[in-house]
Amino acid sequence: MLPFDIQEYQDRLTKTKEKMVENGIDVLLITDPANMNYLTGYDAWSFYVHQMVVIIVDEPQPLWIGRYLDANGARLKTWIYDDNVIAYPDYYVHSSIYHPMTFIGEILTQIGHGNRRIGVEMDSYYFTAQAFMKLQQALPNAVFSNGDLLVNRVRIVKSDQEIEYMKRAAAITDNMMHQGVENVRIGNRENDAAAHIYYHMVRGTEDHGGTYSSIVPMLPSGSNTGIPHLTWSDRPFEEGDSTIIELSGCYERYHVPLARTVTIGTPDDRLQQLTPIVQEGIAAVLDRAKPGVTCGDLEEAWRMTISRYGIEKESRLGYSVGLGYPPDWGEHTASLRRGDDTVLEKNMTFHLIPALWYDNYGLEISETLRITDTGCTTFSKYPRELIVQHPFLLNQHGGEIS
């Protein structure tokens, strides 16, 4: 069963075609798996080989073109007609002689679109320089242009059903965070905490099962908390450690990221001083967020708040988030930073992550927010605070266990 009604897919397709016309594109070749999913429902771990969805501006149905082994998955997981699922033979896979883009070029020529204005997702993780070169060779009469982020910009405003899926993802996120925090204990290893997080990522909640998220849990501890984007090691947690946990639950490929900082025992004075400043900054952003203001306005609310304490943040404050596949849950469109003039609309969703990193320590407290009719709301119910773990566990008789 498809996660959305057929009419919603049709509406998405119509909006995409409107953007194509605005950009002078007759045929759009989509290689980003999140965009493929958004327009057709296709969902499989097949994006390690070349595949695409083809949107033709004057045709009612998209085409799915991919590996023969994955064709039945496309017939099962999409709303498009079976005849519009086109498969290339396996000898095209990882071959030094054949390339799937040559096959795709031949198909487009055969169906009469070899000389049209073709848009490609130039900056997609899944569209290589070699792929573009092979397409150009196979379609010498086509005029190519950059269709990058065209579908992403359609995706930025969520439907009510998408918001519902993000609420379900948020419940999974909160449970994952709880399990991760509970396992930041003396004697446990970083990978032990990661294992518990992963279990609950997939298990989900009693109401809704989860699936793999687009980014693995981030779990730096000790002096490594000043380094963003570290994962985990087999290092045991020690008394006095701080640990940053950044993760996301995932439901129907929709994400609600969340970050918290945990300390074992009395927190470092620097973290205790930073925490209320970050909390104040987050509150200022949430208070400013509403339809009609810009992403840059939200960054300004944060910047003006923390500047009173002599603090600056070099990196962006957040980004549009929702539907995603590895290696990223961000949508690559709007960012919460100075100069971004994206105007906020109802049902836009952002990961607000005002993290502060220094040479040998850092602090992360984040929220995923949704723009509403009159302001904004956050998805997570997890306490927005610096979390302090008692350095010892209690046994079943109430005594301490080191």
VEXZARO-901783 format. One record per residue (C-alpha): residue number from 1; residue in three letters; x, y, z. Coordinates in Angstrom, 1 decimal. Each point is the difference from the previous one (the first is absolute). Example, Ala and Ser with C-alpha at 12.3 -4.5 7.8 and 13.67 -1.06 7.14 Angstrom:
// VEXZARO-901783
{node 1, ALA, {12.3, -4.5, 7.8}}
{node 2, SER, {1.4, 3.4, -0.7}}
//
This chain:
// VEXZARO-901783
{node 1, MET, {0.0, 0.0, 0.0}}
{node 2, LEU, {1.2, 3.5, -0.9}}
{node 3, PRO, {0.7, 2.4, 3.0}}
{node 4, PHE, {-2.0, 2.7, -1.7}}
{node 5, ASP, {-3.2, 0.3, -2.0}}
{node 6, ILE, {0.4, 0.0, -3.8}}
{node 7, GLN, {-1.4, 3.5, -0.1}}
{node 8, GLU, {2.9, 1.3, 2.1}}
{node 9, TYR, {2.5, -1.5, -2.4}}
{node 10, GLN, {-1.9, 1.6, -2.9}}
{node 11, ASP, {0.1, 3.4, 1.8}}
{node 12, ARG, {3.8, -0.4, 0.5}}
{node 13, LEU, {0.4, -0.9, -3.6}}
{node 14, THR, {-2.0, 3.0, -1.2}}
{node 15, LYS, {2.1, 2.4, 2.2}}
{node 16, THR, {3.2, -1.5, -1.3}}
{node 17, LYS, {-1.1, 0.5, -3.6}}
{node 18, GLU, {-0.9, 3.6, 0.7}}
{node 19, LYS, {3.6, 0.5, 1.3}}
{node 20, MET, {1.3, -1.7, -3.1}}
{node 21, VAL, {-1.9, 2.4, -2.3}}
{node 22, GLU, {1.3, 2.9, 2.0}}
{node 23, ASN, {3.6, -1.3, -0.5}}
{node 24, GLY, {-0.4, -0.8, -3.7}}
{node 25, ILE, {0.3, -3.8, 0.6}}
{node 26, ASP, {-2.0, -2.5, -2.1}}
{node 27, VAL, {1.4, -3.2, 1.6}}
{node 28, LEU, {1.3, -0.3, 3.6}}
{node 29, LEU, {2.3, -2.8, 0.9}}
{node 30, ILE, {-0.2, -0.7, 3.7}}
{node 31, THR, {2.8, -1.9, 1.7}}
{node 32, ASP, {-0.4, 1.1, 3.7}}
{node 33, PRO, {-1.8, -3.0, 1.6}}
{node 34, ALA, {-1.9, 2.4, 2.3}}
{node 35, ASN, {-1.4, 1.8, -3.0}}
{node 36, MET, {-0.8, -3.3, -1.7}}
{node 37, ASN, {-1.9, -1.1, 3.1}}
{node 38, TYR, {-1.8, 3.4, 0.3}}
{node 39, LEU, {-1.4, -0.2, -3.5}}
{node 40, THR, {-0.6, -3.8, -0.4}}
{node 41, GLY, {0.1, -1.7, 3.4}}
{node 42, TYR, {3.1, -2.1, -1.0}}
{node 43, ASP, {1.9, -1.2, 3.0}}
{node 44, ALA, {2.8, -2.6, -0.1}}
{node 45, TRP, {3.7, -0.2, 0.8}}
{node 46, SER, {0.9, 0.1, -3.7}}
{node 47, PHE, {1.5, 3.4, -0.2}}
{node 48, TYR, {3.5, -1.4, -0.1}}
{node 49, VAL, {-0.5, -0.7, -3.7}}
{node 50, HIS, {-1.2, 2.5, -2.6}}
{node 51, GLN, {-3.8, 0.5, -0.1}}
{node 52, MET, {-2.3, 2.9, -0.7}}
{node 53, VAL, {-3.5, 1.3, -0.3}}
{node 54, VAL, {-0.7, 1.8, -3.3}}
{node 55, ILE, {-2.6, 2.8, 0.1}}
{node 56, ILE, {-1.2, 1.1, -3.5}}
{node 57, VAL, {-1.8, 3.3, 0.1}}
{node 58, ASP, {-2.7, -1.0, -2.5}}
{node 59, GLU, {-0.5, -3.7, 1.1}}
{node 60, PRO, {-2.3, -1.0, 2.8}}
{node 61, GLN, {2.1, -2.8, 1.4}}
{node 62, PRO, {3.6, 0.0, 1.2}}
{node 63, LEU, {2.5, -2.6, -1.1}}
{node 64, TRP, {2.1, -2.1, 2.5}}
{node 65, ILE, {3.2, -1.2, -1.6}}
{node 66, GLY, {2.4, -2.3, 2.0}}
{node 67, ARG, {1.6, -3.3, 0.5}}
{node 68, TYR, {-1.9, -3.1, -1.1}}
{node 69, LEU, {0.2, -1.5, 3.5}}
{node 70, ASP, {-1.8, 3.1, 1.4}}
{node 71, ALA, {-2.8, 0.2, -2.6}}
{node 72, ASN, {-2.5, -2.1, 2.0}}
{node 73, GLY, {0.7, 2.3, 3.0}}
{node 74, ALA, {-0.9, 3.0, -2.1}}
{node 75, ARG, {-3.2, -1.7, -1.2}}
{node 76, LEU, {-0.9, -0.8, 3.6}}
{node 77, LYS, {1.1, 3.3, 1.6}}
{node 78, THR, {-1.3, 2.6, -2.4}}
{node 79, TRP, {-3.3, 1.3, -1.4}}
{node 80, ILE, {1.2, 0.1, -3.6}}
{node 81, TYR, {-1.1, -2.5, -2.7}}
{node 82, ASP, {2.0, -3.2, -0.2}}
{node 83, ASP, {0.8, 0.8, -3.7}}
{node 84, ASN, {1.8, 3.1, 1.2}}
{node 85, VAL, {2.5, -2.0, 2.0}}
{node 86, ILE, {2.9, -0.6, -2.3}}
{node 87, ALA, {3.0, -2.2, 1.0}}
{node 88, TYR, {3.5, -0.2, -1.3}}
{node 89, PRO, {1.8, -3.4, 0.0}}
{node 90, ASP, {2.5, -0.9, 2.8}}
{node 91, TYR, {3.0, 0.2, -2.3}}
{node 92, TYR, {-0.3, 3.8, 0.3}}
{node 93, VAL, {0.7, -0.1, 3.8}}
{node 94, HIS, {3.5, 1.0, 1.0}}
{node 95, SER, {1.3, -0.7, -3.5}}
{node 96, SER, {3.1, 1.6, -1.7}}
{node 97, ILE, {-1.7, -0.5, -3.4}}
{node 98, TYR, {-3.7, 0.8, 0.5}}
{node 99, HIS, {-1.6, 2.8, 1.9}}
{node 100, PRO, {-3.6, 0.4, 1.0}}
{node 101, MET, {-0.2, 3.6, -1.2}}
{node 102, THR, {0.7, -1.3, -3.5}}
{node 103, PHE, {-3.0, -2.2, 0.3}}
{node 104, ILE, {-2.1, 2.8, 1.4}}
{node 105, GLY, {1.0, 2.3, -2.9}}
{node 106, GLU, {-1.0, -2.7, -2.5}}
{node 107, ILE, {-3.4, -0.3, 1.7}}
{node 108, LEU, {-0.6, 3.7, -0.1}}
{node 109, THR, {0.9, 0.2, -3.7}}
{node 110, GLN, {-2.2, -3.0, -0.8}}
{node 111, ILE, {-3.1, 1.7, 1.6}}
{node 112, GLY, {0.6, 3.3, -1.8}}
{node 113, HIS, {1.7, 2.1, 2.7}}
{node 114, GLY, {3.6, -0.1, -1.1}}
{node 115, ASN, {0.0, 3.6, -1.3}}
{node 116, ARG, {-1.8, 1.7, 2.8}}
{node 117, ARG, {1.1, 2.3, 2.9}}
{node 118, ILE, {1.1, -2.4, 2.7}}
{node 119, GLY, {0.6, 0.9, 3.6}}
{node 120, VAL, {2.2, -2.0, 2.2}}
{node 121, GLU, {0.8, 0.1, 3.8}}
{node 122, MET, {3.5, 1.3, -0.4}}
{node 123, ASP, {0.9, 0.0, 3.7}}
{node 124, SER, {-1.7, -3.2, 1.0}}
{node 125, TYR, {2.1, -2.5, 2.0}}
{node 126, TYR, {-1.2, -2.6, -2.4}}
{node 127, PHE, {0.8, 1.6, -3.4}}
{node 128, THR, {3.6, -0.2, -0.9}}
{node 129, ALA, {2.2, 1.8, -2.4}}
{node 130, GLN, {0.3, -3.2, -2.0}}
{node 131, ALA, {-3.8, -0.3, -0.1}}
{node 132, PHE, {-0.4, 3.4, -1.4}}
{node 133, MET, {2.7, -0.6, -2.6}}
{node 134, LYS, {-1.6, -3.2, -1.1}}
{node 135, LEU, {-3.4, 1.7, -0.3}}
{node 136, GLN, {1.4, 2.8, -2.1}}
{node 137, GLN, {1.6, -2.6, -2.3}}
{node 138, ALA, {-3.3, -2.0, -0.3}}
{node 139, LEU, {-2.1, 3.2, -0.6}}
{node 140, PRO, {2.1, 2.2, -2.3}}
{node 141, ASN, {-3.1, 2.0, -1.1}}
{node 142, ALA, {-1.3, 0.8, 3.4}}
{node 143, VAL, {0.5, 3.3, 1.8}}
{node 144, PHE, {1.0, -0.7, 3.6}}
{node 145, SER, {-0.6, 2.3, 3.0}}
{node 146, ASN, {0.2, -0.1, 3.7}}
{node 147, GLY, {-3.1, -1.3, 1.7}}
{node 148, ASP, {1.6, -0.4, 3.4}}
{node 149, LEU, {-2.2, 0.6, 3.0}}
{node 150, LEU, {-3.1, 0.6, -2.2}}
{node 151, VAL, {-1.9, -2.8, 1.7}}
{node 152, ASN, {1.6, 0.8, 3.4}}
{node 153, ARG, {-1.6, 3.5, -0.1}}
{node 154, VAL, {-3.4, -1.6, -0.7}}
{node 155, ARG, {0.5, -2.2, 3.1}}
{node 156, ILE, {0.8, 2.8, 2.4}}
{node 157, VAL, {-3.7, 0.6, 0.9}}
{node 158, LYS, {-1.4, -3.2, 1.5}}
{node 159, SER, {-3.5, -1.4, -0.3}}
{node 160, ASP, {-2.1, -0.9, 3.1}}
{node 161, GLN, {0.8, -3.6, -0.6}}
{node 162, GLU, {3.7, 0.7, -0.1}}
{node 163, ILE, {-0.3, 1.9, 3.2}}
{node 164, GLU, {-1.8, -3.1, 1.5}}
{node 165, TYR, {2.9, -2.2, -1.0}}
{node 166, MET, {2.5, 2.4, 1.6}}
{node 167, LYS, {-2.0, -0.1, 3.2}}
{node 168, ARG, {0.4, -3.8, -0.1}}
{node 169, ALA, {3.7, 0.4, -0.7}}
{node 170, ALA, {0.3, 2.4, 3.0}}
{node 171, ALA, {-1.4, -2.6, 2.4}}
{node 172, ILE, {2.6, -2.4, -1.2}}
{node 173, THR, {2.7, 2.7, 0.3}}
{node 174, ASP, {-1.0, 0.7, 3.6}}
{node 175, ASN, {0.2, -3.7, 0.9}}
{node 176, MET, {3.4, -0.4, -1.7}}
{node 177, MET, {1.3, 3.0, 1.9}}
{node 178, HIS, {-1.2, -1.3, 3.3}}
{node 179, GLN, {1.7, -3.4, -0.7}}
{node 180, GLY, {3.2, 1.7, -1.1}}
{node 181, VAL, {0.1, 2.2, 3.1}}
{node 182, GLU, {-0.7, -2.9, 2.4}}
{node 183, ASN, {3.0, -1.8, -1.4}}
{node 184, VAL, {2.5, 2.7, 0.4}}
{node 185, ARG, {1.2, -1.6, 3.2}}
{node 186, ILE, {3.5, -0.6, 1.6}}
{node 187, GLY, {1.3, -3.3, -1.4}}
{node 188, ASN, {-2.3, -0.1, -3.1}}
{node 189, ARG, {1.7, 0.6, -3.3}}
{node 190, GLU, {-1.1, 2.6, -2.6}}
{node 191, ASN, {-0.9, -2.9, -2.3}}
{node 192, ASP, {-2.3, -1.5, 2.7}}
{node 193, ALA, {-2.0, 3.3, 0.1}}
{node 194, ALA, {-0.1, 0.0, -3.8}}
{node 195, ALA, {-1.3, -3.6, 0.0}}
{node 196, HIS, {-2.9, 0.9, 2.2}}
{node 197, ILE, {-0.8, 3.0, -2.2}}
{node 198, TYR, {0.0, -2.1, -3.1}}
{node 199, TYR, {-2.2, -2.7, 1.5}}
{node 200, HIS, {-2.6, 2.6, 0.9}}
{node 201, MET, {0.4, 1.8, -3.4}}
{node 202, VAL, {-1.2, -3.2, -1.7}}
{node 203, ARG, {-2.5, -1.1, 2.6}}
{node 204, GLY, {-1.7, 3.3, 0.1}}
{node 205, THR, {-2.9, 0.4, 2.4}}
{node 206, GLU, {-2.9, -2.2, 1.0}}
{node 207, ASP, {-2.1, 1.7, -2.7}}
{node 208, HIS, {2.5, 0.4, -2.8}}
{node 209, GLY, {3.1, -1.9, -1.0}}
{node 210, GLY, {3.1, 1.9, -1.1}}
{node 211, THR, {2.6, -0.3, -2.7}}
{node 212, TYR, {3.6, 1.0, -0.7}}
{node 213, SER, {0.7, 3.7, 0.1}}
{node 214, SER, {1.9, 1.9, -2.6}}
{node 215, ILE, {2.9, 0.9, 2.4}}
{node 216, VAL, {1.4, -2.3, 2.6}}
{node 217, PRO, {-0.1, 1.1, 3.7}}
{node 218, MET, {2.7, 2.5, 0.9}}
{node 219, LEU, {1.6, -0.8, 3.3}}
{node 220, PRO, {3.3, 1.8, 0.8}}
{node 221, SER, {1.0, 0.0, 3.7}}
{node 222, GLY, {2.6, 1.6, 2.2}}
{node 223, SER, {2.3, 2.5, -1.7}}
{node 224, ASN, {-1.5, -1.2, -3.4}}
{node 225, THR, {-3.2, 1.9, 0.7}}
{node 226, GLY, {1.7, 3.0, -1.6}}
{node 227, ILE, {0.1, -1.8, -3.3}}
{node 228, PRO, {-3.3, -0.3, -1.9}}
{node 229, HIS, {-1.1, -3.0, -2.0}}
{node 230, LEU, {2.0, -2.7, 1.9}}
{node 231, THR, {-1.9, -3.3, 0.4}}
{node 232, TRP, {1.1, -2.4, 2.8}}
{node 233, SER, {2.9, -2.1, 1.0}}
{node 234, ASP, {0.5, -2.9, 2.5}}
{node 235, ARG, {1.3, 2.4, 2.6}}
{node 236, PRO, {-1.7, -0.4, 3.5}}
{node 237, PHE, {-1.7, 3.0, 1.5}}
{node 238, GLU, {1.7, 1.4, 3.0}}
{node 239, GLU, {-1.0, 2.2, 2.9}}
{node 240, GLY, {0.1, 3.7, -1.0}}
{node 241, ASP, {-0.7, -0.8, -3.7}}
{node 242, SER, {-2.3, 2.0, -2.0}}
{node 243, THR, {-1.6, -1.6, -3.0}}
{node 244, ILE, {-1.9, 1.5, -2.9}}
{node 245, ILE, {-2.8, -2.2, -1.5}}
{node 246, GLU, {-1.5, 1.1, -3.3}}
{node 247, LEU, {-2.4, -2.4, -1.7}}
{node 248, SER, {-3.4, -0.3, -1.8}}
{node 249, GLY, {-2.8, -2.4, -0.1}}
{node 250, CYS, {-1.4, -0.8, -3.4}}
{node 251, TYR, {-3.5, -0.9, -1.2}}
{node 252, GLU, {-0.8, -0.4, -3.7}}
{node 253, ARG, {3.3, 1.7, -0.6}}
{node 254, TYR, {-0.9, 3.1, 2.0}}
{node 255, HIS, {2.4, 1.2, 2.6}}
{node 256, VAL, {-0.2, 2.1, 3.2}}
{node 257, PRO, {3.6, 0.6, 1.2}}
{node 258, LEU, {0.9, 0.7, 3.6}}
{node 259, ALA, {3.2, 0.8, 1.9}}
{node 260, ARG, {0.7, 0.0, 3.7}}
{node 261, THR, {3.1, 0.2, 2.2}}
{node 262, VAL, {0.5, -2.4, 2.9}}
{node 263, THR, {2.6, 0.2, 2.8}}
{node 264, ILE, {0.9, -2.7, 2.5}}
{node 265, GLY, {0.3, 1.7, 3.4}}
{node 266, THR, {0.4, 3.7, 0.6}}
{node 267, PRO, {0.0, 1.9, -3.4}}
{node 268, ASP, {3.0, 2.0, -1.1}}
{node 269, ASP, {-0.4, 3.7, 1.1}}
{node 270, ARG, {0.2, 1.0, -3.7}}
{node 271, LEU, {-3.0, -2.2, -0.9}}
{node 272, GLN, {-2.0, 1.3, 3.0}}
{node 273, GLN, {0.7, 3.6, -1.2}}
{node 274, LEU, {-0.9, -0.7, -3.6}}
{node 275, THR, {-3.2, -2.0, 0.5}}
{node 276, PRO, {-2.3, 2.9, 1.1}}
{node 277, ILE, {1.4, 2.2, -2.8}}
{node 278, VAL, {-0.8, -2.7, -2.6}}
{node 279, GLN, {-3.4, -0.5, 1.5}}
{node 280, GLU, {-0.7, 3.7, -0.1}}
{node 281, GLY, {1.1, 0.1, -3.6}}
{node 282, ILE, {-2.2, -2.9, -1.0}}
{node 283, ALA, {-3.0, 1.7, 1.7}}
{node 284, ALA, {0.7, 3.2, -1.9}}
{node 285, VAL, {0.0, -1.9, -3.3}}
{node 286, LEU, {-3.2, -1.9, 0.8}}
{node 287, ASP, {-1.7, 3.3, 1.0}}
{node 288, ARG, {1.0, 1.7, -3.3}}
{node 289, ALA, {-1.0, -2.9, -2.3}}
{node 290, LYS, {-3.3, 0.5, -1.8}}
{node 291, PRO, {-1.3, 0.3, -3.5}}
{node 292, GLY, {1.3, 3.0, -1.9}}
{node 293, VAL, {3.4, 0.4, 1.7}}
{node 294, THR, {3.2, -1.3, -1.6}}
{node 295, CYS, {2.6, -2.6, 0.9}}
{node 296, GLY, {2.4, 2.8, 0.4}}
{node 297, ASP, {-2.3, 1.6, 2.5}}
{node 298, LEU, {0.2, -3.1, 2.2}}
{node 299, GLU, {3.8, 0.0, -0.2}}
{node 300, GLU, {-0.1, 3.7, 1.1}}
{node 301, ALA, {-2.1, -0.8, 3.0}}
{node 302, TRP, {2.6, -2.6, 1.1}}
{node 303, ARG, {3.0, 2.2, -0.8}}
{node 304, MET, {-1.3, 3.0, 1.8}}
{node 305, THR, {-0.7, -2.1, 3.1}}
{node 306, ILE, {3.3, -1.7, 0.3}}
{node 307, SER, {2.0, 3.1, -0.9}}
{node 308, ARG, {-1.0, 1.5, 3.3}}
{node 309, TYR, {2.2, -2.6, 1.6}}
{node 310, GLY, {2.9, 0.5, -2.4}}
{node 311, ILE, {-0.7, -3.2, -1.9}}
{node 312, GLU, {0.1, -0.5, -3.8}}
{node 313, LYS, {-0.9, -3.0, -2.1}}
{node 314, GLU, {1.7, -0.5, -3.3}}
{node 315, SER, {-2.2, -2.8, -1.5}}
{node 316, ARG, {-3.6, 0.2, -1.1}}
{node 317, LEU, {-2.7, -0.3, 2.7}}
{node 318, GLY, {-2.1, -2.6, -1.7}}
{node 319, TYR, {-1.5, -1.3, -3.2}}
{node 320, SER, {-3.2, -1.3, -1.7}}
{node 321, VAL, {-0.6, -3.6, 0.9}}
{node 322, GLY, {-2.4, -2.9, -0.7}}
{node 323, LEU, {0.1, -2.7, -2.6}}
{node 324, GLY, {3.5, -1.5, -0.5}}
{node 325, TYR, {2.3, -2.8, -0.9}}
{node 326, PRO, {3.7, -0.5, 0.9}}
{node 327, PRO, {2.2, 1.9, 0.3}}
{node 328, ASP, {-2.2, 2.9, 1.1}}
{node 329, TRP, {-3.4, 0.8, 1.5}}
{node 330, GLY, {0.3, 3.7, -0.9}}
{node 331, GLU, {-1.9, 1.3, -3.1}}
{node 332, HIS, {2.9, 2.2, -1.3}}
{node 333, THR, {-2.2, 3.0, -0.6}}
{node 334, ALA, {-0.7, 2.5, 2.8}}
{node 335, SER, {2.5, 0.6, 2.7}}
{node 336, LEU, {-0.4, 2.0, 3.3}}
{node 337, ARG, {2.9, 2.4, -0.6}}
{node 338, ARG, {0.7, 3.6, -0.8}}
{node 339, GLY, {-1.1, 1.0, -3.5}}
{node 340, ASP, {-2.4, -2.8, -0.6}}
{node 341, ASP, {-3.2, 1.7, -1.2}}
{node 342, THR, {-2.2, -3.1, -0.1}}
{node 343, VAL, {-3.4, 1.2, 1.3}}
{node 344, LEU, {-1.5, -2.4, 2.5}}
{node 345, GLU, {-3.3, -1.7, -0.8}}
{node 346, LYS, {-2.3, -2.2, 2.0}}
{node 347, ASN, {1.3, -3.6, 0.1}}
{node 348, MET, {3.6, 0.8, -0.7}}
{node 349, THR, {2.2, -2.1, 2.3}}
{node 350, PHE, {3.5, 0.7, 1.2}}
{node 351, HIS, {2.7, -1.6, 2.2}}
{node 352, LEU, {1.1, 2.9, 2.3}}
{node 353, ILE, {3.4, -1.0, 1.2}}
{node 354, PRO, {1.8, 2.9, 1.7}}
{node 355, ALA, {3.0, -2.1, 0.9}}
{node 356, LEU, {3.1, 1.6, 1.5}}
{node 357, TRP, {3.3, -1.7, -0.5}}
{node 358, TYR, {3.4, 0.9, 1.5}}
{node 359, ASP, {3.4, -1.5, 0.0}}
{node 360, ASN, {-0.6, -2.8, 2.5}}
{node 361, TYR, {-3.7, 0.3, 1.0}}
{node 362, GLY, {-3.3, 0.7, -1.6}}
{node 363, LEU, {-3.7, 0.3, 0.7}}
{node 364, GLU, {-3.0, -1.1, -2.1}}
{node 365, ILE, {-3.6, 0.5, 0.8}}
{node 366, SER, {-2.3, -0.1, -3.1}}
{node 367, GLU, {-3.6, -0.1, -1.0}}
{node 368, THR, {-1.9, -0.7, -3.2}}
{node 369, LEU, {-2.7, 2.6, -0.5}}
{node 370, ARG, {-3.1, 0.4, -2.1}}
{node 371, ILE, {-1.4, 3.3, -1.2}}
{node 372, THR, {-3.7, 0.3, 0.9}}
{node 373, ASP, {-2.7, 2.5, -0.9}}
{node 374, THR, {1.1, 2.5, 2.6}}
{node 375, GLY, {3.4, -1.1, 1.2}}
{node 376, CYS, {1.8, -3.3, 0.4}}
{node 377, THR, {0.1, -3.1, 2.1}}
{node 378, THR, {2.6, -2.7, 0.7}}
{node 379, PHE, {-0.4, -3.7, -0.7}}
{node 380, SER, {2.0, -1.4, 2.9}}
{node 381, LYS, {-1.2, -0.2, 3.6}}
{node 382, TYR, {3.5, -0.7, 1.3}}
{node 383, PRO, {1.1, 2.4, 2.7}}
{node 384, ARG, {2.1, 2.9, -1.4}}
{node 385, GLU, {2.8, -0.1, 2.5}}
{node 386, LEU, {3.5, -1.1, 0.8}}
{node 387, ILE, {-0.5, -3.6, 1.3}}
{node 388, VAL, {1.9, -1.0, 3.0}}
{node 389, GLN, {0.5, -3.7, 0.7}}
{node 390, HIS, {0.9, -1.2, 3.5}}
{node 391, PRO, {3.5, -1.6, -0.2}}
{node 392, PHE, {-1.2, -3.2, 1.6}}
{node 393, LEU, {-2.9, -2.4, -0.7}}
{node 394, LEU, {-2.2, -1.3, 2.7}}
{node 395, ASN, {-0.4, -3.8, 0.6}}
{node 396, GLN, {-3.4, -1.5, 0.7}}
{node 397, HIS, {0.5, 0.5, 3.7}}
{node 398, GLY, {0.7, 3.8, -0.4}}
{node 399, GLY, {3.7, -0.3, 0.4}}
{node 400, GLU, {2.6, 1.6, -2.3}}
{node 401, ILE, {1.7, -2.0, -2.7}}
{node 402, SER, {3.2, 1.6, -1.3}}
//
